[in-house]
Amino acid sequence: MSEFETTRSVSTKMIAAIVIVIVGVSGVAFILLSQPSGPTGPVTLTVLTRHDVAIHNVYEAAYLQTDYAKANNITDIDWKTPDSSFWDDLIDLGQIDICWGGGPTVFDQLMIDGRLEPLDSPLMQETAARVPDELAGADMKRYNDQDQLMWMAAAISSFGFTVDHDFLDTHSLPTPTNWTDLADPIWGSLLPAIPTIGMGNAPDTTSNTRIYEIMTQSLGWDEGWINMARMAGSSNIYGGSVETQLSVRTGEVGVAMTIDFYGYQNERLNPDNEYILPADQTIINGDPIAIAANAPNLAHAENFVDWVLSVPGQLLWLDSSILRMPVLEETFWDPAAADAQDLYAAFNRTTTTTGIDFNDTLSLEINKAFILYWQSVFTEAQTELVQCWTEILAKYDGGIIDESELDYYAGLMGTPVSILDYSTSVLEKFTVEYARRINSDMTSNAEYSSAMRVRWTNAAKAQYLSVYDTVHALT
């Protein structure tokens, strides 16, 4: 065989081998592409939430048993429950699939900041068609300025208080019907030994914050703060909504601020507890569910949202460990809801309630300033507040001042304080306009926020002590 022939033979063999490899690889590729896609490994959905562990447990167990979860190898749900101030960072990391629970204000801010995925797929539009546009005048869906659907309500909530009738009867206290009732002198009649009201520290509880906003929006800004000051003077202030709920369930106080589902839980756990929806002084909220921007498992996240907003998903709100109001009324028509007719009656009362005309936009615009001011003048200055309120009540009970004078001094005590702004050194009263103006700095500028809180607390203490001295001198 010549050298040329040998070389040609080798080349031919090499070419043939290459062709075989290419054909083989192409065949494998064709086979792989032709096969239906399936789960490539265990999938974990990540949910960013303010919901408590009872909801995690019930919903995770049920969802992982759905046909969709099994077919797509979804084996776990990772529930992340940080304070809402940390939500932005977690979403920006691209690790969050679903945002769920925490109230409209939190979700409206996420929407404005571009941290939610538009719910515009055919599946999400089909889901949205099941959800009412509003209930009791409250939006159950939110659209951005491009008219894209961004979140839907997965449940509804009302805001009121829970009373412990045993405590009220023991101390001869009346059953209140609204927020202004709770500012009456009788709620301070056991001071200083026994506080009668439980209130949650605003930065630690979105539901109690909503209650405080209801007061400032329904009663007027200054009158709302004065009403809260009178209440806070008769109160124990707790760290969050759970602690506040427990205070009335255990009979530590006679009445406590509660979102509706905590009230219903208390009623089942303590027969002396009763949840009260304040007459003409409440609102109905849709509690949102949404998909995070850059969700790593978008299709699975959409399925989860669709399932939560189906009757099987909505029925889980009626679980005895949860007791929340589903957004879909047809949930109560299912045979599985036969034992929840008390909640259906509450649902009908709630959805026919005439609430106040609540300004969600204003709530969003002033939220950070509002909650930090609340903490500064009530939580951080409560010793001085209770001392002042107790002295006013003592003079009233002793006949030294009459009711109109009590209201006058309580107004001096509770009217929003004025301080020198940390940045401008201009004297500023805490008005709604000022709260709106400084809200961004209170959110993003830690030095400014810290300094303002100290100044508000010092001003509040000085105001309470000044009123105390004036009233104490009366004879």
Phi, psi and omega per residue, in radians:
M1 nan 2.283 -3.119
S2 -1.252 2.876 3.116
E3 -1.089 -0.708 3.129
F4 -1.073 -0.823 -3.137
E5 -1.062 -0.705 3.123
T6 -1.090 -0.790 -3.128
T7 -1.108 -0.768 3.139
R8 -1.088 -0.723 -3.135
S9 -1.092 -0.759 3.125
V10 -1.099 -0.765 -3.122
S11 -1.105 -0.747 3.131
T12 -1.056 -0.750 3.132
K13 -1.107 -0.687 -3.131
M14 -1.144 -0.766 3.132
I15 -1.086 -0.774 3.134
A16 -1.042 -0.711 3.140
A17 -1.124 -0.731 -3.134
I18 -1.100 -0.769 3.119
V19 -1.032 -0.771 3.138
I20 -1.049 -0.753 3.140
V21 -1.086 -0.800 -3.124
I22 -1.068 -0.826 3.129
V23 -1.053 -0.723 -3.137
G24 -1.099 -0.816 3.138
V25 -1.103 -0.742 3.128
S26 -1.072 -0.696 3.125
G27 -1.105 -0.745 3.104
V28 -1.080 -0.776 -3.141
A29 -1.062 -0.747 -3.137
F30 -1.083 -0.759 3.134
I31 -1.081 -0.759 -3.119
L32 -1.133 -0.742 -3.115
L33 -1.227 -0.466 -3.092
S34 -1.380 -0.381 -3.095
Q35 -1.350 2.533 3.087
P36 -1.137 2.474 3.132
S37 -1.226 2.509 3.130
G38 -2.456 -3.128 -3.140
P39 -1.073 2.317 -3.134
T40 -1.678 -0.148 -3.126
G41 2.978 2.972 3.139
P42 -1.001 2.386 -3.131
V43 -1.954 2.346 3.043
T44 -1.989 2.167 3.009
L45 -1.524 2.423 -3.130
T46 -1.965 2.142 -3.075
V47 -2.028 2.177 3.064
L48 -1.662 2.145 -2.925
T49 -2.650 2.742 2.933
R50 -1.819 0.037 -3.137
H51 -1.229 2.681 -3.103
D52 -1.519 3.078 -2.987
V53 -1.152 -0.461 3.110
A54 -1.075 -0.720 3.112
I55 -1.195 -0.725 3.086
H56 -0.944 -0.905 -3.026
N57 -1.101 -0.808 -3.079
V58 -1.185 -0.815 -3.069
Y59 -1.280 -0.645 3.131
E60 -1.124 -0.835 -3.111
A61 -1.042 -0.719 -3.105
A62 -1.266 -0.740 -3.076
Y63 -1.177 -0.694 -3.111
L64 -1.157 -0.241 3.084
Q65 -1.644 -0.014 3.128
T66 -1.253 2.716 3.116
D67 -1.036 -0.685 -3.108
Y68 -1.114 -0.815 -3.125
A69 -1.071 -0.730 3.137
K70 -1.160 -0.755 -3.105
A71 -1.154 -0.483 -3.090
N72 -1.869 0.245 3.038
N73 0.991 0.633 3.025
I74 -1.437 1.943 -2.968
T75 -1.968 -0.129 -3.050
D76 -2.728 2.667 2.968
I77 -2.158 2.170 3.123
D78 -1.696 1.926 -3.102
W79 -1.629 2.075 3.103
K80 -1.891 2.232 -2.991
T81 -2.236 0.813 3.116
P82 -1.327 2.943 2.983
D83 -0.985 2.561 -3.060
S84 -1.069 -0.328 3.109
S85 -1.178 -0.269 3.132
F86 -1.764 -0.001 -3.080
W87 -1.114 -0.709 -3.086
D88 -0.964 -0.838 -3.080
D89 -1.094 -0.732 -3.120
L90 -1.164 -0.701 3.101
I91 -1.155 -0.701 -3.119
D92 -1.121 -0.425 3.103
L93 -1.286 -0.179 3.117
G94 1.272 0.499 -3.096
Q95 -1.960 -0.009 -3.070
I96 -1.822 2.321 3.091
D97 -1.647 -0.826 -2.982
I98 -2.296 2.433 2.975
C99 -1.934 2.306 -2.974
W100 -2.629 2.070 3.022
G101 1.483 2.550 3.128
G102 2.288 -0.062 3.044
G103 1.659 2.768 -3.066
P104 -1.073 -0.622 -3.070
T105 -1.056 -0.791 3.129
V106 -1.057 -0.785 -3.070
F107 -1.292 -0.571 3.066
D108 -1.115 -0.667 3.106
Q109 -1.182 -0.724 3.070
L110 -1.036 -0.702 3.119
M111 -1.104 -0.841 -3.126
I112 -1.075 -0.636 -3.099
D113 -1.447 0.038 3.102
G114 1.298 0.507 -3.078
R115 -1.859 0.232 3.043
L116 -2.122 2.594 3.120
E117 -1.555 2.291 3.077
P118 -1.017 2.431 -3.128
L119 -1.652 1.155 -2.996
D120 -1.973 0.120 3.103
S121 -1.274 2.812 3.089
P122 -0.958 -0.701 3.140
L123 -1.113 -0.788 -3.113
M124 -1.181 -0.580 3.078
Q125 -1.195 -0.639 3.069
E126 -1.131 -0.720 3.096
T127 -1.105 -0.800 -3.093
A128 -1.056 -0.537 -3.134
A129 -1.120 -0.385 3.137
R130 -1.441 -0.377 -3.013
V131 -1.611 2.252 3.117
P132 -1.104 2.592 3.123
D133 -1.172 -0.623 3.105
E134 -2.683 2.759 3.024
L135 -2.387 2.307 -3.133
A136 0.879 0.624 3.102
G137 1.440 -0.016 -3.114
A138 -1.769 2.434 3.130
D139 -1.178 2.341 3.037
M140 -1.831 -0.020 3.087
K141 -2.462 2.610 3.100
R142 -2.248 2.332 3.130
Y143 -1.997 2.563 3.077
N144 -1.463 -3.076 -3.075
D145 -1.252 -0.106 3.030
Q146 -1.754 0.223 3.125
D147 1.102 0.539 3.050
Q148 -1.673 2.366 3.083
L149 -1.225 2.215 -3.049
M150 -2.018 -0.600 3.024
W151 -2.591 2.739 3.068
M152 -2.227 2.662 3.074
A153 -1.338 2.318 3.065
A154 -1.728 -0.326 3.118
A155 -2.694 2.927 3.056
I156 -2.086 2.722 -3.119
S157 -2.455 2.581 2.928
S158 -2.072 2.918 -3.040
F159 -2.236 2.151 -3.113
G160 -2.699 -2.475 3.108
F161 -2.529 2.726 3.098
T162 -1.957 2.327 3.114
V163 -1.893 2.673 3.008
D164 -1.923 1.854 -3.038
H165 -1.130 -0.511 3.092
D166 -1.113 -0.778 3.096
F167 -1.090 -0.802 -3.116
L168 -1.081 -0.769 -3.131
D169 -1.157 -0.730 -3.120
T170 -1.043 -0.662 -3.055
H171 -1.863 0.256 3.084
S172 0.943 0.820 3.122
L173 -1.829 2.541 -3.129
P174 -1.358 2.875 3.022
T175 -1.502 2.033 -3.103
P176 -1.296 2.754 3.110
T177 -2.088 -0.302 3.139
N178 -2.703 -3.133 -3.054
W179 -1.173 -0.633 -3.116
T180 -1.195 -0.521 3.037
D181 -1.002 -0.664 -3.052
L182 -1.298 -0.127 3.057
A183 -1.634 -0.006 -3.121
D184 -1.164 2.650 -3.136
P185 -0.998 -0.528 -3.057
I186 -1.050 -0.461 -3.123
W187 -1.304 -0.190 3.022
G188 -1.838 0.205 -3.043
S189 -1.208 -0.305 -3.132
L190 -1.762 0.052 3.133
L191 -1.238 2.684 0.003
P192 -1.544 0.002 -3.009
A193 -1.268 -0.737 -2.982
I194 -2.270 1.971 2.977
P195 -1.276 2.513 -3.073
T196 -1.819 -0.254 -3.028
I197 -2.117 2.539 3.021
G198 -1.963 2.210 3.112
M199 -2.225 2.517 3.120
G200 -1.619 2.469 3.096
N201 -1.103 2.160 -2.946
A202 -0.921 -0.790 -3.122
P203 -1.131 -0.286 -3.063
D204 -1.741 -0.023 -3.083
T205 -2.638 1.959 3.133
T206 -1.201 -0.552 -3.117
S207 -1.235 -0.746 3.090
N208 -1.177 -0.622 3.067
T209 -1.039 -0.718 3.112
R210 -1.056 -0.680 3.094
I211 -1.072 -0.759 -3.134
Y212 -1.164 -0.642 3.078
E213 -1.157 -0.649 3.091
I214 -1.012 -0.719 -3.141
M215 -1.128 -0.784 -3.112
T216 -1.235 -0.481 3.127
Q217 -1.493 -0.525 -3.108
S218 -1.553 -0.603 -3.090
L219 -1.668 -0.245 -2.987
G220 1.785 2.649 -3.004
W221 -1.012 -1.080 -3.101
D222 -1.110 -0.768 -3.123
E223 -1.127 -0.588 3.086
G224 -1.117 -0.760 3.120
W225 -1.181 -0.650 3.097
I226 -1.143 -0.738 3.099
N227 -1.048 -0.758 3.124
M228 -1.162 -0.627 3.124
A229 -1.104 -0.741 3.102
R230 -1.117 -0.717 3.081
M231 -1.134 -0.828 -3.099
A232 -1.106 -0.533 3.085
G233 -1.149 -0.441 3.117
S234 -1.732 0.189 -2.930
S235 -2.007 2.839 2.770
N236 -1.766 2.330 3.137
I237 -1.796 2.200 -3.048
Y238 -1.881 2.908 -3.043
G239 -1.205 -0.610 -3.075
G240 -2.770 -3.055 -3.054
S241 -1.189 -0.592 3.141
V242 -1.159 -0.813 3.121
E243 -1.103 -0.668 3.119
T244 -1.132 -0.751 3.092
Q245 -1.032 -0.790 -3.097
L246 -1.144 -0.520 -3.082
S247 -1.071 -0.635 3.129
V248 -1.534 -0.537 3.099
R249 -1.097 -0.676 -3.112
T250 -1.517 -0.019 3.120
G251 1.361 0.296 3.096
E252 -1.226 -0.579 3.050
V253 -2.295 2.958 -3.110
G254 -1.595 -0.350 -3.121
V255 -2.695 2.490 -3.128
A256 -2.511 2.576 3.089
M257 -1.145 2.257 3.125
T258 -2.575 2.450 2.875
I259 -1.243 2.740 -2.940
D260 -0.990 -0.749 -3.022
F261 -1.201 -0.512 3.020
Y262 -1.186 -0.619 3.076
G263 -1.109 -0.755 3.135
Y264 -1.164 -0.660 3.073
Q265 -1.075 -0.775 3.141
N266 -1.083 -0.698 -3.140
E267 -1.048 -0.658 -3.130
R268 -1.336 -0.498 -3.083
L269 -1.602 -0.396 3.129
N270 -2.429 1.875 -3.084
P271 -1.055 -0.328 3.122
D272 -1.447 -0.141 3.138
N273 -1.539 2.517 3.076
E274 -2.474 2.246 3.065
Y275 -1.483 2.298 -3.103
I276 -2.103 2.250 3.067
L277 -1.602 1.965 -3.039
P278 -1.024 2.286 -3.102
A279 -1.107 2.052 3.076
D280 1.024 0.342 -3.136
Q281 -2.386 0.826 3.098
T282 -2.540 3.118 3.013
I283 -2.450 2.853 3.013
I284 -1.897 2.299 3.112
N285 -1.946 2.507 2.876
G286 -1.627 2.151 -3.107
D287 -1.557 2.065 -2.870
P288 -1.373 2.738 2.858
I289 -2.308 2.483 -3.078
A290 -2.695 2.980 3.077
I291 -1.873 2.311 -3.108
A292 -1.221 2.539 3.007
A293 -1.050 2.488 -3.136
N294 1.078 0.543 3.109
A295 -1.021 2.224 -3.100
P296 -1.217 -0.377 -3.123
N297 -2.202 1.125 -2.974
L298 -1.022 -0.864 -3.096
A299 -1.086 -0.719 3.127
H300 -1.182 -0.661 3.111
A301 -1.089 -0.724 3.104
E302 -1.096 -0.700 3.112
N303 -1.106 -0.714 3.141
F304 -1.085 -0.806 3.125
V305 -1.066 -0.766 3.125
D306 -1.063 -0.700 -3.134
W307 -1.197 -0.750 3.108
V308 -1.025 -0.617 -3.108
L309 -1.685 0.465 2.968
S310 -1.892 2.878 3.130
V311 -1.021 -0.769 3.094
P312 -1.013 -0.699 3.108
G313 -1.234 -0.684 -3.131
Q314 -1.197 -0.547 3.122
L315 -1.043 -0.477 -3.102
L316 -1.169 -0.409 3.069
W317 -1.062 -0.427 -3.079
L318 -1.483 -0.031 3.100
D319 -0.978 2.498 -3.054
S320 -1.079 -0.368 3.119
S321 -1.527 -0.094 -3.085
I322 -2.056 -1.100 3.099
L323 0.997 0.987 3.068
R324 -1.964 2.843 -3.116
M325 -1.512 2.048 3.043
P326 -1.160 2.716 3.107
V327 -1.447 -0.398 -3.136
L328 -1.655 1.980 -3.118
E329 -1.071 -0.566 -3.102
E330 -1.100 -0.229 3.042
T331 -0.977 -0.700 -3.096
F332 -1.281 -0.228 3.139
W333 -1.499 -0.213 -3.127
D334 -1.276 2.462 3.112
P335 -0.951 -0.502 -3.132
A336 -1.183 -0.250 -3.136
A337 -1.700 0.227 -3.062
A338 -1.028 -0.553 -3.107
D339 -1.565 0.131 -3.078
A340 -2.015 0.527 -3.094
Q341 -1.208 -0.414 3.038
D342 -1.145 -0.664 3.087
L343 -1.244 -0.577 3.089
Y344 -1.132 -0.698 3.082
A345 -1.093 -0.718 3.093
A346 -1.150 -0.655 3.089
F347 -1.039 -0.790 -3.129
N348 -1.167 -0.663 3.074
R349 -1.122 -0.746 -3.086
T350 -1.136 -0.803 -3.045
T351 -1.331 -0.192 3.058
T352 -1.830 0.104 3.122
T353 -1.252 2.443 3.022
T354 -1.600 1.808 -3.128
G355 -1.570 3.069 3.084
I356 -1.339 2.836 3.084
D357 -1.426 1.503 -3.012
F358 -1.424 2.373 -3.113
N359 -1.693 1.684 3.141
D360 -1.133 -0.616 -3.132
T361 -1.103 -0.787 3.106
L362 -1.071 -0.758 3.114
S363 -0.957 -0.764 -3.139
L364 -1.180 -0.660 -3.055
E365 -1.239 -0.438 -3.051
I366 -2.119 0.118 -2.914
N367 -0.962 -0.880 -3.058
K368 -1.156 -0.774 3.111
A369 -1.087 -0.695 -3.106
F370 -1.076 -0.907 -3.038
I371 -1.221 -0.593 -3.129
L372 -1.334 -0.571 3.024
Y373 -1.132 -0.779 3.133
W374 -0.966 -0.861 -3.139
Q375 -1.078 -0.706 -3.069
S376 -1.136 -0.756 -3.010
V377 -1.626 -0.309 3.137
F378 -1.919 -1.028 -3.093
T379 -1.157 -0.859 -3.047
E380 -1.362 -0.270 -3.123
A381 -2.135 0.454 -2.997
Q382 -1.215 -0.569 3.127
T383 -1.006 -0.829 -3.139
E384 -1.210 -0.621 3.116
L385 -1.115 -0.829 -3.134
V386 -1.100 -0.708 3.118
Q387 -1.050 -0.779 -3.129
C388 -1.147 -0.860 -3.112
W389 -1.111 -0.685 3.115
T390 -1.087 -0.704 -3.141
E391 -1.179 -0.720 3.091
I392 -1.046 -0.777 -3.121
L393 -1.182 -0.626 3.119
A394 -1.110 -0.730 3.119
K395 -1.192 -0.604 3.105
Y396 -1.195 -0.839 3.139
D397 -1.131 -0.507 3.138
G398 -1.482 0.018 3.107
G399 1.384 0.157 -3.138
I400 -1.310 -0.626 3.088
I401 -2.202 2.683 3.092
D402 -1.708 -3.064 -3.041
E403 -1.123 -0.678 3.137
S404 -1.164 -0.626 3.094
E405 -1.243 -0.642 3.045
L406 -1.016 -0.801 3.133
D407 -1.095 -0.648 3.140
Y408 -1.108 -0.872 -3.116
Y409 -1.210 -0.610 3.064
A410 -1.122 -0.604 3.074
G411 -1.141 -0.721 3.069
L412 -1.099 -0.659 -3.133
M413 -1.163 -0.770 -2.943
G414 -1.737 -0.179 -3.112
T415 -1.062 2.465 -3.092
P416 -0.955 2.447 -3.030
V417 -1.407 2.881 3.057
S418 -2.052 2.418 3.105
I419 -2.459 2.902 2.986
L420 -1.377 2.108 3.118
D421 -1.031 2.374 -3.059
Y422 -1.086 -0.561 -3.097
S423 -1.555 -0.654 -3.000
T424 -1.847 -0.289 -3.056
S425 1.070 0.371 3.064
V426 -1.638 2.394 3.124
L427 -1.211 2.137 -3.050
E428 -2.297 2.176 2.979
K429 -1.385 2.592 3.133
F430 -1.371 1.429 3.056
T431 -1.659 2.966 3.105
V432 -1.139 -0.606 3.125
E433 -1.177 -0.711 3.126
Y434 -1.180 -0.700 3.103
A435 -1.036 -0.729 3.121
R436 -1.123 -0.686 -3.068
R437 -1.194 -0.611 -3.050
I438 -1.747 -0.018 -3.013
N439 -1.016 -0.712 -3.127
S440 -1.097 -0.784 3.125
D441 -1.165 -0.631 3.101
M442 -1.150 -0.430 -3.139
T443 -1.482 -0.739 -2.926
S444 -1.935 -0.262 -3.073
N445 -1.934 1.716 -3.037
A446 -1.100 -0.692 -3.134
E447 -1.112 -0.801 3.133
Y448 -1.098 -0.828 -3.110
S449 -1.043 -0.803 -3.127
S450 -1.095 -0.771 -3.122
A451 -1.141 -0.706 -3.138
M452 -1.140 -0.692 -3.133
R453 -1.116 -0.737 3.104
V454 -1.083 -0.747 -3.119
R455 -1.164 -0.703 3.093
W456 -1.110 -0.740 -3.138
T457 -1.118 -0.798 3.131
N458 -1.086 -0.713 3.132
A459 -1.160 -0.695 3.131
A460 -1.136 -0.782 3.113
K461 -1.039 -0.759 3.133
A462 -1.108 -0.698 3.137
Q463 -1.139 -0.784 3.138
Y464 -1.109 -0.748 -3.116
L465 -1.197 -0.605 3.107
S466 -1.135 -0.790 3.114
V467 -1.153 -0.700 3.095
Y468 -1.002 -0.847 -3.112
D469 -1.064 -0.723 -3.138
T470 -1.112 -0.817 -3.096
V471 -1.234 -0.678 -3.130
H472 -1.062 -0.533 -3.099
A473 -1.382 -0.190 -3.119
L474 -1.245 2.429 3.121
T475 -2.335 nan nan
